[in-house]
């Protein structure tokens, strides 16, 4: 029963990593960038592990404010919800 959810989470996080990589490549090439709202939106819907991983792998948006603060806030909220759900069981 959980396999489709796990597969969807993996796919979403892979997509998030890919979009961060694409944004990094566009930044290097001086091309039009992916809006930060789109990258944060991917993190918000469950791609935050991929977003954190991509930031480290590609050294992308690691010092950018307020992006970094917003991403970390999303991660903290998701962690709190996950802990709450685990404790409720």
C-alpha positions in Angstrom: 0.0 0.0 0.0 2.8 2.4 0.8 4.8 1.6 -2.3 3.0 4.1 -4.6 3.6 6.9 -2.0 7.3 6.0 -1.7 7.7 5.9 -5.4 5.9 9.3 -5.7 8.2 10.8 -3.0 11.3 9.5 -4.8 10.1 10.8 -8.1 9.3 14.2 -6.6 12.7 14.5 -5.0 14.5 13.5 -8.1 12.5 16.1 -10.0 13.5 18.7 -7.4 17.2 17.8 -7.7 16.9 18.1 -11.5 15.3 21.5 -11.3 17.9 22.8 -8.9 20.6 21.5 -11.3 18.9 23.2 -14.3 18.7 26.5 -12.4 22.4 26.3 -11.6 23.2 25.6 -15.2 21.1 28.5 -16.3 22.8 30.8 -13.8 26.2 29.8 -15.1 25.1 30.3 -18.7 23.5 33.7 -17.9 20.1 32.4 -19.1 16.6 32.9 -17.7 16.4 31.3 -14.2 13.7 29.1 -12.6 11.8 31.3 -10.2 12.6 30.8 -6.5 8.9 30.3 -5.9 8.8 27.3 -8.1 11.8 25.8 -6.3 10.3 26.5 -2.9 7.0 25.1 -4.2 8.7 21.8 -5.0 10.2 21.7 -1.5 6.8 22.5 0.0 5.0 19.6 -1.6 7.5 17.1 -0.4 10.7 17.7 -2.3 12.6 19.3 0.6 15.1 16.4 1.0 15.9 16.7 -2.7 16.2 20.5 -2.3 18.6 20.2 0.6 20.7 17.6 -1.2 20.8 19.6 -4.4 22.0 22.7 -2.6 24.9 20.8 -1.2 25.7 18.8 -4.4 25.6 21.8 -6.7 26.6 24.5 -4.2 23.5 26.4 -5.3 21.5 28.9 -3.4 23.4 28.2 -0.2 23.8 31.8 0.8 20.8 33.3 -0.9 18.4 35.1 1.4 15.5 35.0 2.0 15.5 31.7 0.0 17.6 29.8 2.5 15.5 30.9 5.5 12.3 30.0 3.7 13.6 26.6 2.7 14.7 25.8 6.2 11.3 26.9 7.5 9.6 24.5 5.2 11.9 21.7 6.3 11.2 22.5 10.0 7.5 22.6 9.5 7.5 19.3 7.6 9.7 17.7 10.2 7.3 18.8 13.0 4.3 17.4 11.1 6.1 14.1 10.5 7.1 13.8 14.2 3.6 14.7 15.2 2.1 12.0 13.0 4.6 9.4 14.3 3.8 10.3 17.9 0.1 10.1 17.2 0.3 6.5 16.2 
